[in-house]
Amino acid sequence: MIKFFRHIRKSLLMKNKTGSSAEASAKAGRYFKYAIGEIILVVIGILIALQINTWNESRKDKLEEGSIIQNLHDEFSENKKLLKVTRFETIGAKEAGFLIMDLFDKSEIIIRQRNVDSLLFMMLEAGEFRPSENTINDLIQSGRLKLLQNKNLKVLLYQWQTELKSLDVSFKRVELKIDDGLIPYISKNYALKDIDQYGSLNWKESSSLAIDKYKIFNDIEFENITDDYLYRVNSALGRVNEIEKLIDSILKETE
């Protein structure tokens, strides 16, 4: 463009030398009109290029958004399956605990009708939830969460982070009660080997040491420990219910 105006100036100088000023002015007018036309064409070209670039970027964002939504749907579908396992194990622990509570202050004959070893094993096996978070963590860390146009989905994903932390805290409270309450008590007053017959150790024989395993059902300390444990398990189960509703909502938004 600069070269073009230099050309105009040079032409005007040449015309001033060889022709009348009127002719030079006429020529200059034509050159300026041509220059203005060139400028308009260049501006239009730039605007069109910018529009095409914007359209291409928008198209890329749409494609990436579709991929993100599909990945979220797949991830939360798997998380729902994992949560079902967690729910099953947690309900199992709760039901076993309630059966244990029913045995307090009962006669030894009634207690022996139950497989106490198995019930204690089940009660100690409360579930835990370790979901996949690869997609959502990548979205947050990379800043690509802004690509999602669905505001409801964004809100649900932020809620997911909060609910998951709450659920994790609930299960840690359960685990803490097992480690600091139930296991220390059972270790002193029961036979862990008998309980572990139903676990990964899979002992083939019960403990041969003499111990009155049924006296724990007349001990207020064990009743209190078990009661507090079941309170925590029940609380965790409530958090499981809430996060299941949240997963269902996310799956609905990503269908």
C-alpha positions as semicolon CSV with decimal commas, in nm:
position;residue;x (nm);y (nm);z (nm)
1;M;0,000;0,000;0,000
2;I;0,288;0,238;0,081
3;K;0,445;0,158;-0,257
4;F;0,112;0,242;-0,421
5;F;0,104;0,593;-0,271
6;R;0,467;0,644;-0,363
7;H;0,370;0,558;-0,718
8;I;0,093;0,823;-0,707
9;R;0,336;1,087;-0,577
10;K;0,590;0,998;-0,843
11;S;0,328;1,018;-1,117
12;L;0,212;1,358;-0,994
13;L;0,565;1,492;-0,998
14;M;0,613;1,365;-1,352
15;K;0,285;1,522;-1,462
16;N;0,380;1,855;-1,307
17;K;0,690;1,852;-1,522
18;T;0,530;1,749;-1,851
19;G;0,164;1,858;-1,832
20;S;-0,069;2,117;-1,699
21;S;-0,169;2,127;-1,331
22;A;-0,533;2,061;-1,429
23;E;-0,446;1,737;-1,598
24;A;-0,229;1,640;-1,303
25;S;-0,514;1,707;-1,061
26;A;-0,751;1,494;-1,270
27;K;-0,503;1,212;-1,276
28;A;-0,449;1,243;-0,903
29;G;-0,823;1,224;-0,842
30;R;-0,847;0,902;-1,039
31;Y;-0,553;0,757;-0,849
32;F;-0,707;0,844;-0,513
33;K;-1,039;0,687;-0,610
34;Y;-0,853;0,378;-0,716
35;A;-0,659;0,381;-0,388
36;I;-0,978;0,410;-0,184
37;G;-1,127;0,120;-0,377
38;E;-0,814;-0,085;-0,308
39;I;-0,831;-0,004;0,063
40;I;-1,198;-0,106;0,078
41;L;-1,120;-0,437;-0,094
42;V;-0,833;-0,504;0,144
43;V;-1,051;-0,428;0,449
44;I;-1,329;-0,650;0,314
45;G;-1,075;-0,926;0,255
46;I;-0,944;-0,896;0,609
47;L;-1,297;-0,905;0,756
48;I;-1,386;-1,211;0,551
49;A;-1,064;-1,384;0,662
50;L;-1,137;-1,303;1,025
51;Q;-1,493;-1,432;0,989
52;I;-1,373;-1,756;0,832
53;N;-1,115;-1,797;1,108
54;T;-1,382;-1,735;1,373
55;W;-1,612;-1,987;1,208
56;N;-1,333;-2,246;1,196
57;E;-1,248;-2,189;1,562
58;S;-1,615;-2,215;1,656
59;R;-1,644;-2,539;1,460
60;K;-1,336;-2,681;1,635
61;D;-1,479;-2,583;1,975
62;K;-1,810;-2,752;1,892
63;L;-1,633;-3,072;1,792
64;E;-1,419;-3,066;2,105
65;E;-1,724;-2,994;2,321
66;G;-1,898;-3,297;2,172
67;S;-1,595;-3,513;2,250
68;I;-1,581;-3,381;2,607
69;I;-1,949;-3,452;2,666
70;Q;-1,911;-3,806;2,535
71;N;-1,607;-3,866;2,757
72;L;-1,797;-3,734;3,058
73;H;-2,090;-3,961;2,983
74;D;-1,866;-4,266;2,951
75;E;-1,676;-4,182;3,269
76;F;-1,984;-4,124;3,481
77;S;-2,149;-4,437;3,343
78;E;-1,854;-4,634;3,480
79;N;-1,866;-4,439;3,806
80;K;-2,230;-4,535;3,849
81;K;-2,132;-4,903;3,822
82;L;-1,862;-4,852;4,083
83;L;-2,110;-4,675;4,309
84;K;-2,349;-4,971;4,289
85;V;-2,073;-5,195;4,425
86;T;-2,006;-4,942;4,701
87;R;-2,376;-4,928;4,788
88;F;-2,401;-5,309;4,797
89;E;-2,101;-5,342;5,031
90;T;-2,212;-5,057;5,257
91;I;-2,567;-5,192;5,288
92;G;-2,417;-5,534;5,365
93;A;-2,206;-5,385;5,645
94;K;-2,508;-5,200;5,784
95;E;-2,735;-5,505;5,780
96;A;-2,469;-5,724;5,941
97;G;-2,419;-5,458;6,208
98;F;-2,789;-5,446;6,288
99;L;-2,794;-5,823;6,326
100;I;-2,499;-5,794;6,565
101;M;-2,686;-5,529;6,765
102;D;-2,983;-5,766;6,796
103;L;-2,763;-6,016;6,979
104;F;-2,680;-5,794;7,275
105;D;-2,811;-5,923;7,607
106;K;-2,932;-6,242;7,440
107;S;-2,866;-6,593;7,569
108;E;-2,571;-6,789;7,436
109;I;-2,814;-7,038;7,277
110;I;-2,967;-6,760;7,064
111;I;-2,627;-6,612;6,980
112;R;-2,496;-6,951;6,864
113;Q;-2,779;-6,970;6,612
114;R;-2,603;-6,692;6,423
115;N;-2,271;-6,717;6,245
116;V;-2,115;-6,434;6,446
117;D;-1,774;-6,471;6,278
118;S;-1,930;-6,411;5,936
119;L;-2,146;-6,123;6,062
120;L;-1,845;-5,945;6,213
121;F;-1,651;-5,991;5,889
122;M;-1,934;-5,842;5,684
123;M;-1,981;-5,556;5,929
124;L;-1,614;-5,462;5,897
125;E;-1,630;-5,459;5,516
126;A;-1,800;-5,126;5,455
127;G;-1,756;-5,005;5,099
128;E;-1,544;-4,724;4,962
129;F;-1,581;-4,517;4,647
130;R;-1,285;-4,447;4,420
131;P;-1,436;-4,306;4,100
132;S;-1,257;-4,216;3,779
133;E;-1,199;-3,841;3,752
134;N;-0,960;-3,824;3,457
135;T;-1,193;-3,628;3,230
136;I;-1,320;-3,375;3,483
137;N;-0,972;-3,315;3,630
138;D;-0,832;-3,258;3,283
139;L;-1,113;-3,012;3,206
140;I;-1,049;-2,809;3,520
141;Q;-0,669;-2,811;3,498
142;S;-0,657;-2,728;3,127
143;G;-0,929;-2,462;3,147
144;R;-1,133;-2,642;2,881
145;L;-1,436;-2,648;3,108
146;K;-1,530;-2,313;2,953
147;L;-1,597;-2,496;2,624
148;L;-1,913;-2,644;2,775
149;Q;-2,214;-2,436;2,676
150;N;-2,452;-2,630;2,902
151;K;-2,467;-2,421;3,221
152;N;-2,659;-2,690;3,410
153;L;-2,387;-2,941;3,334
154;K;-2,118;-2,702;3,457
155;V;-2,304;-2,653;3,786
156;L;-2,342;-3,030;3,829
157;L;-1,972;-3,088;3,768
158;Y;-1,880;-2,834;4,036
159;Q;-2,131;-3,000;4,271
160;W;-1,964;-3,332;4,195
161;Q;-1,636;-3,209;4,340
162;T;-1,809;-3,099;4,660
163;E;-2,025;-3,411;4,701
164;L;-1,732;-3,642;4,634
165;K;-1,528;-3,475;4,910
166;S;-1,821;-3,512;5,149
167;L;-1,858;-3,881;5,064
168;D;-1,486;-3,937;5,107
169;V;-1,498;-3,775;5,451
170;S;-1,791;-3,999;5,548
171;F;-1,608;-4,316;5,449
172;K;-1,290;-4,201;5,623
173;R;-1,493;-4,161;5,944
174;V;-1,615;-4,518;5,902
175;E;-1,262;-4,642;5,840
176;L;-1,135;-4,449;6,142
177;K;-1,393;-4,616;6,365
178;I;-1,286;-4,956;6,239
179;D;-0,916;-4,888;6,291
180;D;-0,943;-4,704;6,625
181;G;-1,251;-4,867;6,775
182;L;-1,368;-5,202;6,645
183;I;-1,038;-5,369;6,561
184;P;-0,865;-5,277;6,891
185;Y;-1,168;-5,399;7,087
186;I;-1,212;-5,722;6,889
187;S;-0,838;-5,791;6,909
188;K;-0,862;-5,799;7,288
189;N;-1,197;-5,972;7,327
190;Y;-1,251;-6,195;7,026
191;A;-1,060;-6,414;6,779
192;L;-0,966;-6,223;6,465
193;K;-0,855;-6,548;6,305
194;D;-1,211;-6,676;6,320
195;I;-1,337;-6,362;6,147
196;D;-1,062;-6,378;5,883
197;Q;-1,177;-6,724;5,777
198;Y;-1,420;-6,531;5,556
199;G;-1,161;-6,294;5,412
200;S;-0,851;-6,312;5,195
201;L;-0,656;-6,509;5,460
202;N;-0,916;-6,786;5,430
203;W;-0,805;-6,976;5,740
204;K;-0,920;-7,338;5,729
205;E;-0,935;-7,375;6,107
206;S;-1,061;-7,153;6,385
207;S;-0,837;-7,022;6,661
208;S;-0,736;-7,296;6,904
209;L;-0,689;-7,051;7,190
210;A;-0,941;-7,053;7,470
211;I;-1,163;-6,744;7,458
212;D;-1,521;-6,668;7,549
213;K;-1,632;-6,505;7,223
214;Y;-1,986;-6,444;7,342
215;K;-1,914;-6,223;7,640
216;I;-1,883;-5,923;7,404
217;F;-2,263;-5,925;7,374
218;N;-2,291;-5,834;7,739
219;D;-2,038;-5,551;7,722
220;I;-2,171;-5,196;7,697
221;E;-1,840;-5,080;7,548
222;F;-1,880;-5,304;7,246
223;E;-2,244;-5,207;7,206
224;N;-2,147;-4,838;7,209
225;I;-1,863;-4,889;6,963
226;T;-2,092;-5,082;6,728
227;D;-2,370;-4,825;6,760
228;D;-2,136;-4,537;6,675
229;Y;-1,992;-4,736;6,385
230;L;-2,339;-4,800;6,241
231;Y;-2,425;-4,432;6,279
232;R;-2,124;-4,348;6,059
233;V;-2,205;-4,622;5,808
234;N;-2,562;-4,497;5,780
235;S;-2,435;-4,142;5,725
236;A;-2,203;-4,263;5,449
237;L;-2,491;-4,450;5,289
238;G;-2,689;-4,126;5,283
239;R;-2,401;-3,956;5,098
240;V;-2,398;-4,248;4,853
241;N;-2,765;-4,184;4,779
242;E;-2,699;-3,814;4,716
243;I;-2,405;-3,871;4,485
244;E;-2,602;-4,133;4,292
245;K;-2,870;-3,871;4,220
246;L;-2,597;-3,635;4,105
247;I;-2,448;-3,897;3,871
248;D;-2,792;-3,960;3,722
249;S;-2,833;-3,585;3,660
250;I;-2,492;-3,563;3,490
251;L;-2,572;-3,864;3,271
252;K;-2,901;-3,703;3,171
253;E;-2,725;-3,378;3,071
254;T;-2,463;-3,566;2,867
255;E;-2,697;-3,797;2,677
